[in-house]
Amino acid sequence: MITGTDALGFTGGVLLSICLAPQLIKMFRKKSAKEISFSFTLLYFTGLLMTAIYMTLIKAWAGAIPIWVETFFSMILMMGKIYFDTSAEKQRGDEMELDEEEGVATASEAIPDDQGASP
């Protein structure tokens, strides 16, 4: 049977879990996670995971269930951070290679042609 205390804990946990939704939506819409700190994301995920395990071990289900949901969302946030940062770095690397190739072509075109020069 759910007590008032359990309902309060569960409601608070659900509200905290929902807090990650706007950040996740923004990250996937923009396809960018550059404004998210990896250190924060890693520490946040680790803290949530440890708290979720603790709440499960002491059978505090009103707190454990929402924290497991929040842990799942934070894992998605961390994986998105890694994915989008890696994609951005790869894209920058590809752009640099293209710039270098274009620079070589431009430099070779800039070399004067010796056909009209006198010996």
C-alpha positions in Angstrom: 0.0 0.0 0.0 1.3 3.5 -0.9 1.6 5.9 2.0 1.6 9.7 1.8 5.3 9.6 2.4 5.8 7.2 -0.5 3.6 9.3 -2.8 5.6 12.4 -1.9 8.9 10.7 -2.6 7.6 9.2 -5.9 6.2 12.5 -7.1 9.4 14.3 -6.3 11.4 11.6 -8.1 9.2 11.9 -11.2 9.6 15.6 -11.3 13.4 15.3 -11.1 13.4 12.7 -13.8 11.4 15.0 -16.1 14.0 17.8 -15.6 16.3 16.0 -18.1 13.7 15.9 -20.9 14.2 19.5 -22.1 18.0 19.0 -22.3 17.6 15.8 -24.2 15.1 17.3 -26.6 17.3 20.3 -27.3 20.4 18.1 -27.8 18.6 15.8 -30.4 16.9 18.7 -32.2 20.1 20.7 -32.6 22.2 17.5 -33.1 24.8 19.1 -30.8 26.0 18.6 -27.3 28.8 21.2 -27.2 27.0 23.2 -24.5 26.9 20.2 -22.2 29.9 19.5 -19.9 31.1 15.9 -20.1 32.5 16.1 -16.6 29.1 17.1 -15.2 27.3 14.4 -17.2 29.7 11.7 -16.1 29.5 12.7 -12.4 25.7 13.1 -12.6 25.3 9.7 -14.1 27.6 8.0 -11.6 25.9 9.7 -8.6 22.4 8.7 -9.9 23.6 5.1 -10.5 25.0 4.8 -7.0 21.9 6.3 -5.5 19.6 4.1 -7.6 21.5 1.0 -6.4 21.3 2.1 -2.8 17.6 2.8 -3.0 17.0 -0.6 -4.5 19.0 -2.4 -1.9 17.1 -0.7 1.0 13.8 -1.4 -1.0 12.9 2.3 -1.0 10.8 1.8 -4.2 9.2 5.3 -4.2 12.6 6.7 -4.6 14.3 3.9 -6.5 11.9 3.7 -9.5 12.1 7.4 -10.5 15.9 7.4 -9.9 16.3 4.5 -12.2 14.3 6.4 -14.8 16.5 9.5 -14.3 19.6 7.3 -14.5 18.5 6.0 -17.8 17.8 9.5 -19.1 21.3 10.7 -17.9 22.9 7.7 -19.7 21.2 8.8 -22.9 22.5 12.3 -22.3 26.0 11.0 -21.8 25.8 8.8 -24.9 24.4 11.7 -26.9 27.2 13.9 -25.7 29.8 11.4 -26.8 28.1 10.7 -30.1 27.6 14.4 -31.1 31.0 15.5 -29.9 32.7 12.6 -31.9 30.6 13.5 -35.0 31.5 17.1 -34.7 35.2 16.3 -34.4 35.0 14.0 -37.4 33.2 16.6 -39.5 35.9 19.2 -38.6 38.6 16.8 -39.6 36.9 16.1 -42.9 36.6 19.8 -43.5 40.3 20.4 -42.7 41.2 17.7 -45.2 39.1 19.3 -47.9 40.6 22.7 -47.1 44.1 21.2 -47.4 43.3 19.5 -50.7 41.8 22.8 -52.1 44.8 24.7 -50.8 47.2 22.4 -52.7 45.2 22.8 -55.9 45.1 26.5 -55.5 48.8 26.7 -54.9 49.6 24.6 -58.0 47.4 26.8 -60.1 49.2 29.9 -58.8 52.6 28.7 -60.0 53.4 30.7 -63.2 53.7 28.8 -66.4 57.2 29.0 -67.9 56.1 28.4 -71.5 56.2 32.1 -72.5 59.5 32.9 -70.7 62.7 33.5 -72.6 65.8 31.3 -71.9 
